[in-house]
Structures are given as structure tokens and as C-alpha cells.
Amino acid sequence: LMHRKPYGRTAPLISPIMWCNIVVQAIFQLTVLGYMYFVLFKGDHGKHANTFVFNTFVFMQLFNEINARRPDALNVFDGFWKNRYFVSVLLVTVLFQILLVESTFGTVVGTTSLTNREWLTSVAVGALALPIAALGKLAWRL
């Protein structure tokens, strides 16, 4: 039934490898978002620039959720489709993000529509969280 032994009562809630993943993702996300906000869009902090940065942030978080499933494994996709609830949460997150950016809900939260290229860029930059996490895990093993 269980794939590993349960942790003891005195075991820390956040393991050392989890701390490593948290630090690596924080550095990655702060670097990318800081670059986008202060260098790429310097002086232009209007709705469109903010929407693009926000969209990129959401996809970074989405791919980080996939990394967090298996904090100690390099292959984070092993058994990915077995957990229908997890996959459902990811799909609902993507659906809500599309609705927030591309529909009239955007006027409520202050977003504007993005071009196809901007969507692709947001998802691609967010997906970089996967190899960045793998590099962090490899470095941890050294």
C-alpha cells in the first residue's frame, strides 16, 4: 500500500532536499521575474506588461507543482497520470488562468489579452522550472 516508510514524529516537516528545491526555485523565479519586470519592461508597467509577468509567474508555479510531487527524484513525471486529482488541479489552474487573461474576467482582475507568442513564451519560461529543479537535485546529490 505504501511506497515508503512513514516519517517519525520528530522528523522535520520540510526535509533538506525540499529546502534545496525551495531555494533553487526562489532564486530562479526571482531572477526571471525581476529581469522581466525591471529590465525587459523597464518603465512600462502597464496592464499588458503586468499581465505577461503574472502569466509567466503562474506557469512557473504550475511547473513547480510538478517538481514538488517528487522532491527527491529526477523523473518527476513517473506516475504522473496515476493521480487524477493532481492532474485535475493542474488542468483547472490552466483553465482559470486562460479565463483570467483572455475573457471578461480580466477586467475584474486587471489583466489584458496576450498574443499567442506571449502565451508560448510564458509557458516556455515557466517550463524551465523543470530542468532548473533537476539541476538543483543533481547538485544536491554531489
Secondary structure, DSSP 8 states (H G I E B T S, - for coil): --SS----TTS-SS-HHHHHHHHHHHHHHHHHHHHIIIIITTT--SHHHHHHHHHHHHHHHHHHHHHHHSTT-S-TTTTGGG-HHHHHHHHHHHHHHHHHHHSTHHHHHT-----HHHHHHHHHHHHTHHHHHHHHHHHHH-
